[in-house]
Amino acid sequence: MFFDLVTRLRDEFPGLQAAIAGIGIDFEEMQAELRQSGRDRFIHLLGRRSDMPALFQAADLMLHVSAAEGVPNAVMEAQWLGCPVVGTLSGGTGEILTEPQRPYFHAIDDEEGLYRSCRGLLADTPLRQRLGQSSRAEARRRFCADTLVERTVDLARATAPFTLPSPRVRGFRPATILAFMRLWLRLARPVHHLRRWVRRRRYSAVVTDISAELGHCYLAPIPAQLTSDDCGTSALRLREDGRLLSPAHTLHTDIRSLGGGRYSHWGASLYFSTSDNSDPRDNGRVYTVEEADTHVDDTALV
């Protein structure tokens, strides 16, 4: 969709140039497609870049047309740097949008809506500038370190067995807050979390209706009992012919590009790869999801 949108916009804005930063599993295919169609004259694949802030600040707008997302850092970074964004409401994107940006985000299949938003911003420089400035101001209020620390402490205070001091007190540093958080985790963690060898499974189901997503990644629905929007506290496990796959709850980009048994989930969808990156639809293996008795990560033990 990105290529088609840029091509349509160039018909109206002949000087338009588009760039894609980063490298994915389909990078070479994209290069070949652009060369064959002649669109490499105005759509440029930049590869890996270490100067993303400069690219955001140089751009008139960012077009983010992802079909599957968690919480896109690229959108947060663009807002933080004052770059207007037009995009799709995939995954958790709506949760990190500033209010000025919301009208410029559309359903995943709404190509006309995306085109109209891009066209309107490209044709109106003062509007782009106002959108970038107002979005940047809100992003820096919502996502600054002070706000994030304050929200973390509020969450801990709501669940901890003791009261944490306020971060607003003069001289109370984030390091002190983290020390309290570690103490809270030690006190609040049930004793059986330390017995890592205990795994009592409460619920399991065979994975069905598998479909290909991107790269090594496959999609499948998961039962309502296992759905969650917080993978950090999820108890979901995935097995291949009875063998536990890992690592769990990894980035979707890693599942797509690396595979090797990596998996995660978002809402009611399982994103997974097989142990040898074969196609789970015809490799003859049975995949099951289950709910473990506890969600234990050895690296998270305090």
Buried (B, 14 or more C-beta within 10 A) or exposed (E): BBBEBBBBBBEEBEEBEBEBBEBBBBEEEBEEBBEEEEBBEBBBBEEEEEEBEEBBEEBBBBBBBBEBBBEBEBBBBBBBBBBBBBBBBBBBBEEBBBEBBEEBBBEBEBBEBBBBBBBBBBEEEEEBEEBBEBBBBBBBEBBEEEEEBBEBBEEBBEEBEEEBEEBEEEEBEBEBBEEBBEBBBEEEBEEEBEEEEEEEEEEBBEBEEBEEBBBBBBBBBBBEEBBBBEBEEBBBBBBBEEEEBBBBBBEBBBBBBBBBBBBBBBEBBBBBBBBEEBEBEEBEBEBBBBBBEBBBEEEEEE
